[in-house]
């Protein structure tokens, strides 16, 4: 068994095998789509392809209903129309394997040995969840690659490239914008502790610490990339681009059942006067947690980004299983520093799946059997939030950073 | 004199032709009337939950000519919708073709959308068999929560209207008591034709009621309170642990 694991985690074998598995599933998916009623390919892939088709006809990709992504994605997928419809899936699986490679490089930079790094990588590369998601035609792997690329550049102190990749990832999906605070905190000038802790002077020193060349460079390049892309697509597609790519996601209130603990509350109050206030109340825990996480862990950017994304997804007003990949791609960066035993780790994993299972049961009965299970879905959503919070607390409590900054003793 | 005789004969011949054509026309229109009266339309809704299938069966008169076109007109309530993209992919695999009269909002709740009409052509090309079966997938919309402790809401789906057309009965006349209606000639929607619409009494069954679950509005207070309490507690617990284990 040990020999098998060692063989599998040799660099070339691992990366080749993970690509071949994904490719085989893409081929199988094509076969299933042609022969069976239940399709392998995700509906999103058809949305992307239809939008790409509109672009090849010189029209706006937003002519395709429910296309709520950047036009860049539809442009990237135009070979789906010109060459073969499978092009997009190949692109996604390549990005998926590339994400694995980026995880490997980041782990090496953080001081992990080659063999250990490859074993951790295998958790992503041979994981059925990302394999399934990218071979079915979801574009999450592009964003995973961009976010991991940003983190690699930050770790290697290639700030300009990091800024470019960061600007690009925020353009593609809004959620990486939350990383701005920990990145800014990590790039500010760290000063020696002064004894002069008077309120005003301390505050001024704090503000001044943000005014340095590195932070300025990062902010201007990232903002420049983002604004340039936004301006270009606004010029090409107008207000519809801005609304579908950004505003829709910022104001999204999906009252249909989803993993979010807020779903039933938002459904019952959708047309009431309280709706806006409740939306704001739902935003507060997310905001508080993101601020605390940024301040507490900004010196370890990978861990901080992982926490940010998990918090963002778990406390969001809408949560679908696609969102889980946003933080799962960062989990391999955290795992080597966890002092949890294998048993504890597997226990938490089973708990996480159990939480999903407890939600999926009543959701199935509602959607496909027509039972009124709204109350059960609501309770399962709350339980899933509790489980996610518990898992995050365990991760935070058992995280051992490798850097020299001291860990504050538990008070 | 001969000239007069020839012109009278020519006149008589053309009058005879017109009368014959009119007679044939009346014959075909009469047949059309007979076919529409003897056709039966029945509808069944299968599957459960928010994703159903509407199965429409049309039994035409056995003596229906091959040149007759059939159109099924569904008037859908706002509580359900069809997915145009799903229909497009299904249409590639089946005989029937469909046109929608408006853009469909795939995500809106029932009280914020309107009903719509679909034109289904069971056999757009080729001869018309006497027994037609069309299955259309429909999806239920979310409805407003109920504040009177009702756990389900009812959506009434009417069976489709049957319309027939034949080029041999043009223009349509003498098809009383049936109505004449303008509708697209084919699924290409490039021209409009006059179709004979079957009277309501000839449908085998009346409308079908479909039940969809709705939220319980009377639980609004406890649900909001419970949700905000749990999320705040999780927020406090997680913040506390993150602060305790912060890395300086």
HADDOCK unambig.tbl for C-alpha pairs under 7 A between the chains (distance, minus, plus):
assign (segid A and resid 261 and name CA) (segid B and resid 227 and name CA) 6.72 0.50 0.50
assign (segid A and resid 262 and name CA) (segid B and resid 227 and name CA) 6.55 0.50 0.50
assign (segid A and resid 265 and name CA) (segid B and resid 223 and name CA) 5.94 0.50 0.50
assign (segid A and resid 265 and name CA) (segid B and resid 224 and name CA) 5.35 0.50 0.50
assign (segid A and resid 268 and name CA) (segid B and resid 145 and name CA) 6.03 0.50 0.50
assign (segid A and resid 268 and name CA) (segid B and resid 215 and name CA) 6.69 0.50 0.50
assign (segid A and resid 268 and name CA) (segid B and resid 217 and name CA) 5.82 0.50 0.50
assign (segid A and resid 268 and name CA) (segid B and resid 220 and name CA) 6.07 0.50 0.50
assign (segid A and resid 285 and name CA) (segid B and resid 231 and name CA) 6.96 0.50 0.50
assign (segid A and resid 285 and name CA) (segid B and resid 232 and name CA) 6.32 0.50 0.50
assign (segid A and resid 285 and name CA) (segid B and resid 235 and name CA) 5.60 0.50 0.50
assign (segid A and resid 289 and name CA) (segid B and resid 235 and name CA) 6.53 0.50 0.50
assign (segid A and resid 289 and name CA) (segid B and resid 239 and name CA) 6.04 0.50 0.50
assign (segid A and resid 292 and name CA) (segid B and resid 239 and name CA) 6.37 0.50 0.50
assign (segid A and resid 293 and name CA) (segid B and resid 242 and name CA) 6.57 0.50 0.50
assign (segid A and resid 296 and name CA) (segid B and resid 242 and name CA) 6.57 0.50 0.50
assign (segid A and resid 296 and name CA) (segid B and resid 243 and name CA) 6.08 0.50 0.50
assign (segid A and resid 296 and name CA) (segid B and resid 246 and name CA) 4.39 0.50 0.50
assign (segid A and resid 296 and name CA) (segid B and resid 247 and name CA) 5.85 0.50 0.50
assign (segid A and resid 297 and name CA) (segid B and resid 246 and name CA) 5.98 0.50 0.50
assign (segid A and resid 297 and name CA) (segid B and resid 247 and name CA) 5.56 0.50 0.50
assign (segid A and resid 366 and name CA) (segid B and resid 49 and name CA) 6.43 0.50 0.50
assign (segid A and resid 367 and name CA) (segid B and resid 49 and name CA) 5.12 0.50 0.50
assign (segid A and resid 367 and name CA) (segid B and resid 50 and name CA) 5.24 0.50 0.50
assign (segid A and resid 368 and name CA) (segid B and resid 48 and name CA) 5.96 0.50 0.50
assign (segid A and resid 368 and name CA) (segid B and resid 49 and name CA) 4.36 0.50 0.50
assign (segid A and resid 368 and name CA) (segid B and resid 50 and name CA) 6.15 0.50 0.50
assign (segid A and resid 368 and name CA) (segid B and resid 51 and name CA) 6.58 0.50 0.50
assign (segid A and resid 369 and name CA) (segid B and resid 48 and name CA) 4.98 0.50 0.50
assign (segid A and resid 369 and name CA) (segid B and resid 49 and name CA) 4.36 0.50 0.50
assign (segid A and resid 370 and name CA) (segid B and resid 48 and name CA) 5.73 0.50 0.50
assign (segid A and resid 370 and name CA) (segid B and resid 49 and name CA) 3.47 0.50 0.50
assign (segid A and resid 370 and name CA) (segid B and resid 50 and name CA) 6.48 0.50 0.50
assign (segid A and resid 370 and name CA) (segid B and resid 212 and name CA) 6.50 0.50 0.50
assign (segid A and resid 370 and name CA) (segid B and resid 213 and name CA) 6.49 0.50 0.50
assign (segid A and resid 371 and name CA) (segid B and resid 213 and name CA) 6.60 0.50 0.50
assign (segid A and resid 372 and name CA) (segid B and resid 151 and name CA) 6.53 0.50 0.50
assign (segid A and resid 372 and name CA) (segid B and resid 213 and name CA) 5.08 0.50 0.50
assign (segid A and resid 374 and name CA) (segid B and resid 215 and name CA) 6.41 0.50 0.50
assign (segid A and resid 386 and name CA) (segid B and resid 234 and name CA) 6.55 0.50 0.50
assign (segid A and resid 389 and name CA) (segid B and resid 234 and name CA) 6.20 0.50 0.50
assign (segid A and resid 389 and name CA) (segid B and resid 238 and name CA) 6.48 0.50 0.50
assign (segid A and resid 393 and name CA) (segid B and resid 238 and name CA) 6.00 0.50 0.50
assign (segid A and resid 393 and name CA) (segid B and resid 241 and name CA) 6.34 0.50 0.50
assign (segid A and resid 396 and name CA) (segid B and resid 242 and name CA) 6.41 0.50 0.50
assign (segid A and resid 396 and name CA) (segid B and resid 245 and name CA) 6.87 0.50 0.50
assign (segid A and resid 397 and name CA) (segid B and resid 245 and name CA) 6.45 0.50 0.50
assign (segid A and resid 405 and name CA) (segid B and resid 247 and name CA) 6.73 0.50 0.50
assign (segid A and resid 405 and name CA) (segid B and resid 248 and name CA) 5.81 0.50 0.50
assign (segid A and resid 406 and name CA) (segid B and resid 247 and name CA) 6.40 0.50 0.50
assign (segid A and resid 406 and name CA) (segid B and resid 248 and name CA) 5.98 0.50 0.50
assign (segid A and resid 407 and name CA) (segid B and resid 245 and name CA) 6.95 0.50 0.50
assign (segid A and resid 407 and name CA) (segid B and resid 246 and name CA) 6.66 0.50 0.50
assign (segid A and resid 407 and name CA) (segid B and resid 247 and name CA) 4.93 0.50 0.50
assign (segid A and resid 407 and name CA) (segid B and resid 248 and name CA) 6.38 0.50 0.50
assign (segid A and resid 408 and name CA) (segid B and resid 245 and name CA) 6.21 0.50 0.50
assign (segid A and resid 408 and name CA) (segid B and resid 246 and name CA) 6.28 0.50 0.50
assign (segid A and resid 408 and name CA) (segid B and resid 247 and name CA) 6.37 0.50 0.50
assign (segid A and resid 408 and name CA) (segid B and resid 248 and name CA) 6.99 0.50 0.50
assign (segid A and resid 410 and name CA) (segid B and resid 244 and name CA) 5.58 0.50 0.50
assign (segid A and resid 410 and name CA) (segid B and resid 245 and name CA) 6.45 0.50 0.50
assign (segid A and resid 411 and name CA) (segid B and resid 244 and name CA) 6.72 0.50 0.50
